[in-house]
């Protein structure tokens, strides 16, 4: 049957791949990309949030991650006492504060 179809033999041509160096370069570029796109911005946001928490003082008007808005009445090490309405005070963790709003904002709501 060899007279109808000629047999195909593997040629002893070039090697199979580019080696380990291109792979290592691609992995390195991936980690550099991940650092600049994910890790570095997250560290920047964490630093800004820590700075915000350190700047909290009595009388500041804040908004929490749960959407509560109020005025700080007492500042503790880990907790804040926040007045959310006349005579209504709640205790929240400092980490729950997402932003400080300008003074007088709560009265305009």
N, C-alpha and C positions, 0 to 999 in steps of 0.2 A: 503494500500500500504506500510505500515511500515514493513511488514514481508519480502519484497524483499530488501529494502535499509534501513539500520539502520540510524536513525537521528543523525546528527553531532551536538554536543553541544560544546560551547566554554569552554575551560578549564580555570580555575582561576589561571593560572600560574604567571610568573614573570611580573614585570612592563614593560612599553613600551619603555623607552629609558634610556640614560645615564645621563640625566639631563642637566642643563644649564652650568655646569662647563667645560665639554669638548668643547662645542661650544665657550665659551669665550676664552679658550686656543687657539683654532684654529684661531679665529679672531685676537687675539694678535700676534700669529706667522705670520699671513698674513701681518699685518702691519710692523712687524720687517723685514720680507722679502722685502716688498715694499721699506722700508727705505734704506736698504743696496743695493738693486739692481737698484733703480731709483732715489730716492731723493738725497742721498749722492753723487753719481757721478755727478749729475747735478749741485749741489752746488759747487763741486770741479771745474768743467769746468767754471762756472760763475766767480769764484774767480780768476782763471787763466786768463780769458778774461779781467777782470777788471784790473789785474796787467799788462797785455799787453798794454791796452789802456793808463795806467798811464805812461808807459815807452816810449811812442811815443815822438820823438823830431825831429827837423828840420834836414833833410838829411837822415832820415831812409827810407829804401826801403820797401814798403808794398804791400800786395795783398788784395783786397777787396772781399767781399762775392759775388759780381757780376763778379769776375774774372779779374778786372782791376789791372794792376801792375804799380806802379809809385813811385816817390820820393817825400817825404813831403817837401813842400816849406814854409808852414806857419801852425802853430798849434794854434787853438782857443780853447774855452771852450768846444764846442759841435761839431765843424766842423774843417776839415783839408783842406788846399789847396794842391792838389797833381799834380805834373807835370807828365803827362802820355806820352808825346812826346816833342821834342824840341819846346818850345814856346806855348805848349798846357797845360793849367792848368784847373783843375776842382775842384769844392768844393764838398766834401762828408762828411757825418756824421761819427763821430769817431766810432760809433757802427758797421759800415760796414766793418771795418778792421778785417780780420780773421787771418793774420799772418804777421810777419816781416821777410823778407828774408835777407840773408847776403849781405853786401855792395858789389857792383860790379856785382851782379846777373843780374840786368836789362841790363847792357851793353853786357852781353854774350848771351842775347836772340836774 
